[in-house]
Amino acid sequence: MSFKRPQIHRIDRNHHELVAEWERLGGVFLKHPPLDGWLWLKHWNAYYPVEIKDPSREGHKDEYTPAQQKFIAEAKRLGAAYFTWRTKIDVQRTAMREEGVL
């Protein structure tokens, strides 16, 4: 008998550092697959999805899981905002965005 191995959601090595930066800037991070989680800032009045990636793996064929690829494709199709963080600068740029200018 064969069964499909469950997919493990691995945390990138920069995950904790970037989430800590987000929280330092006043944001809330809720962990939730298939991306790493959802972001909230008081002035946004909404949550937005975020995927945290190791900058050294940018552009690799397997950088995103199939579930993440499907989520991102659907977000693009709908014109929905989502974020990808690789560095603290990405986090800071996200925090500076205004609602409706995402």
N, C-alpha and C positions, 0 to 999 in steps of 0.2 A: 504494500500500500504506500502511496506517495502523497505528500501534502505540500502545499506551498509554504515556504518559510516566511514567518511574519517579518515585515519590513521594520527595521529598527531606525528610529529617528535619531540620528547622531547629532550631537551638539558640536558646532565648530569651535575651535580653540579660542576664538575672539568673542564668543557669545556673551560670556559673563561681563567682560569689560565693556562691551557696547550697550548691554542692557543697563549696567550701572551708570553709564554716561547718560542714557535716556532718563533714568530715574533722577539723576542729579539735576537735569534740566526741567524737572517737574512733570515728566510723563509717567504714564502707567503702561506696563507691559503685561499682557496675559498670554501665557504659553498655550498654543493651540495648533495642532497639525491641520492641513498638510504643510503649511509654511511654519515658521518658528513661532509666530504668535500674532497678536493684535495690539495696536498702539492707540493710546488715547492721550490727548492734551486738552486742558480745560477750554482753551479758545477755539478748539476744533468742534467740540460738541458732537463728536462722532468717533468711531473706531475705524482703523485702517490696518490691513494685513501687512506683515513684514517678514522677509526672509533674510537671515543672517548668513553670510558666506565668508569663507576664508579667502582673503585676497590672493593668496598664492595659487588657488585653484580656479581663478577666474578664466572662463573660456574652455574649461575641460568638458569633454563630452558628457561625463556623468556628474557634472556639477549639481544638477537638479534631479530629483527623483521623478519617476513618471507621474506620481500624484501631484507634485509641485508643478510640473510642466503643464498638466491638465488645468490646475487652478489658475495659473498665470495666463494661459491661453484664453480661458473663459473671462478672466478679468479684462484682458485686452479687448476681447470681442465686445464686451459690455461697456467699455470705456471707463472701467472702475479703477480707482487709484490703488496702488500697492507700492511697497518700498522694498529695496534691497540694500542692506547695509554691509559694508566691508570694512569701513574705518570709522573712527570717531568723527571725522569730517562729515561723513554721510549722515550720522546721527544728528549732528548739529544743524546741518542743512534741513533735515526733516523737521526739527523743532522750530525752525524759523518760518516754515510755510504757514500760510493762512488758509483757513477753511475755504474751499471753493477755488483755490489756486494750486491744487495738488496736481 
